[in-house]
Amino acid sequence: MDRSEWSPTYRALWDYCSAKPDAVEEHPWGETVFKVKKKVFAFIGHPDGNGVTVKSPPDALEHLLSLPNVRPCGYNLGKYGWVTITITDDETLEMALRLVDSTYDSIAGKTKRRKGK
């Protein structure tokens, strides 16, 4: 699919994730994921999509799951705090981008600390 046919939400997520230092785009299962240091920090799905799956900070999980556009991720990742956000407006997009940052930082930070040992 040509970039001009991507949904605005997918385009915003793709641009944001791809700009992260050392981010790598992969396509397992035919869907787009972004990784840092070989670990996924965002599942953004298909170009016609309107959501993202990220890992919730433990102290925010209960609140996030109380929101109507957030649900536990399937494939058993939900039990590890991964949530799927359906983006319906600018407010949910901003929330999703903050969670992309949080997930990315938690993974990138862990790998940096390991290197410093």
Secondary structure, DSSP 8 states (H G I E B T S, - for coil): --GGGS-HHHHHHHHHHHTSTT-EEE-GGGSEEEEETTEEEEEEE-TT--EEEEE--GGGHHHHHTSTTEEE-TTTTGGGTEEEEE--SHHHHHHHHHHHHHHHHHHHHHHHHHHT-
